[in-house]
Amino acid sequence: MSSTHRFKIAVLPGDGIGPEVIMPAISLIEAAAKRVGGIAFDFETLPAGAACYRDTGTAFPDDSRAAAVSADAILLGAMGLPDVRYPDGTEISPQLDLRFDLGLYAGLRPVRLVPGLALPLRDPRAADIDLVLIRESTEGLFASHGKGTVHDDRVARDTLEITRETSERLFDTAFELACRRRQAGRPGRVTCVDKANVFTSFAFFRRVFDERALRYPDVHADHCYVDAMALNLVRQPWQYDVLVTENMFGDILSDLGAALMGGMGMAPSADIGSGHAVFQPCHGSAPDIVGKGAANPTATILSAAMMLDWLGRTREVSACTTAAGWLQDAVDTAFARGDLVPVELGGDAGTAAIARAVSDAMDEIASQSAGDAPARIPAT
């Protein structure tokens, strides 16, 4: 009799539409797990976020933090409300606290087109867009989070910090991902995105990148300045495979990548560390559409697929990887017909309609296959 692997998942629904997009993702995780067999999930919902801060004075209660740290993975909805801020004027963002607390140094932002959607780029080569942006998530300009200073109401300062230790781990993550993607048919190319022509910190960043590249002779390594990359991601994004960059640059370029996919509601993400990981959609809490049923859950569903993929790889449980394939393929199948258009893209498909279509697609795939989902190009 085969054993069942159980995983504890900390769920932080957060604010605004966070709870609305988290619930269908959880239901679909359970459906995929049931299809595959041999895996099960215990979901623990934890309070945290701007509303929690507004109501209790604490954005991330100690009990929530402890439960999140002890979980196998963390699934997060969205956090922050525009009218709820700390005394210094910054937004409530416990997700940033998690990055620093757990050492989640690698922020992965896949940019892959879902079939069936009308997208911004009309060039037929845009159908080949399939890249991963890896954003360093604990230092760079964000090292000043909560530490910035204002002097005599005349000068404000935030400091950019890049360390060798974190950069080496970041670049190794990028090269190892490129190796796995190369085995799955992708180019196996890593591009370092920096501003090494102007700043000493980025010249150092590039130098460490070149040193680590020598360890991966089968992966093509090159460089691009961040301003040129912003241009190239609009002109020819299909030319790239894995991009790796500093925190603030990655924050900006990942939104550009989301636009290439159609919008923030289509863009998943993961923040990965040595032993922990957080998975969440790239979008915010969107308080203007709360309760209207218009939120797009696709990014959260795809983030859940990334979570399953990561659990499968790091825990060596192949059933999780297979379940990830079920989720991603169900999303592709649901949209490929061309009649499922999210509200954010000008259509009428809201949260429930998209979740139902993905669930129906999973049933359809099951009826047409022997039970195994297609292999996925790894994003984690």
Secondary structure by P-SEA (a helix, b strand, c coil): cbbbbbbbbbbcccccaaaaaaaaaaaaaaaaaaaaccbbbbbbbbbbcaaaaacccccccaaaaaaaaaccbbbbcbbbbccccccccccccaaaaaaaaacccbbbbbbcccccccccccccccccbbbbbbccccccccccccccccccccbbbbbbbbbaaaaaaaaaaaaaaaaaaaaacccbbbbbbccccccaaaaaaaaaaaaaaaaccccccccccaaaaaaaaacccccccbbbbcaaaaaaaaaaaaaaacccccbbbbbbccccbbbbccccccccccccccccaaaaaaaaaaaaaaaaaaaccaaaaaaaaaaaaaaaaaacccccccccccccccaaaaaaaaaaaaaaaaaacccccccccccc
